[in-house]
């Protein structure tokens, strides 16, 4: 996974999410929303890794599609935490920016792979 840009970025994002969760849950004593963002945010990289080890092109697309959904869900939780004043604008932006970048990359990879599948 170290030679895959999306693999590297999604793993680094998972580290950010875990660190955010540790801080957020201990400082805010909020455990429901923090668990949700921990689950979806770390799932992005886990599904990217599964995609990189896919057995077929369709399996690759399927695993990346799950990763795409998890990434979008993570952005939702971040937006909710920000809108309800659980996190500051700086905290929000520091996590939303890499999530949005990863989401864009995943969507692009899926589109490219699908077009190659249809052209094969």
N, C-alpha and C positions, 0 to 999 in steps of 0.2 A: 504494500500500500504506500510505501514511502516514495515511490516514483510516480504516483498518481497525484496530480494537483488537487483533484476533488477529494481524494482520500485523505491527503494531508490537511486540507482546509477543514474538512468535516471533523477530523480528529481534534484539531486545534480548537474548533468551535465546541466540541464536547467537553474539552478541558475547561473552557470558559464557562460553560453551563454548570459543570460540577462545582467550580469555584463560586459561581454566583449562588447556586443552591445552598452551599455550606454557609455562606455569609448571610444570605437572605433568611434562611430558616432560623439561624441562631439569633440574628438581630431583630427580625420582625416577628418571630415566633408564629409564622404563618406556614402551615404544613400541607394544606390541600393544593393550593395553586403552585406552590414551590415544587411539590412532587410531580405535578402535571408537566411543568416546564422541564424538570429533570428528565422525565420519561421521554418526552417528545424530542428534546434537544439532543440527548445522547443517542436516540434511535436513528437520527439522521446519518451519523457516521457508521453505525452498526449495519444499516441497510446498504450504504455505499460499499462497505467492505464485502457484504454478501454479493452485491452486484459485480464487484471486481472478480469474484470467484464463481460467477454464474456458469451454468452448464450449457447455456445456449444464448443466442442473441435475444430471444423472447424472455428468457429468465432474467437477463441483464436489464431489459426494459422494465420488467415487472418489479424487480427489487429497487431500481432507481425511482420508479413511480411511487413506491411506498416511502422512500426517502424524501421525495418531493412533498408528499402529503404531510409527513412528520415535520419537515422544515416549515411549511406554511402554518401548521398548527402551532409550532413554537413561536412564530411571529405573532399569531393571534394572542397567545398567552402574554407575550411581552407587551402588546398593545393594551391588553386588559389591565395588566399590572400598572402600566403608565397612566392609563385613563382613570384609574381608581387611586392614584397617588401612593401606590406602594413603592414605586421606584422613581428616581429622578430622571430628567431628560437625558442627562449624561449616561446613566446606567442603561436606559432604554436604547439610546443610539449606539452605545458600545457593543450591544448584543444584536440589535436589529440590523446594523450595517453588515456584519459578516453573514448573518442568516440570509439576508436579501441577496447577497453576492453568491452564496452557495445555492440558493433557490434558483437564481438565474442560470448558474452553471449547469445544474441538474436538468433544468428544462431544455437548455440548449443541447446537452448530451443526448437526452431522450429524442428530441426532434431529429438530430443528426443520425442517430442509430436507426430510428424508424424509417427515415428516407433511404438509408443504405439497405435496409431490409426489403423495402418495396422495390428498390432498383436492382436487387440481386436476382 
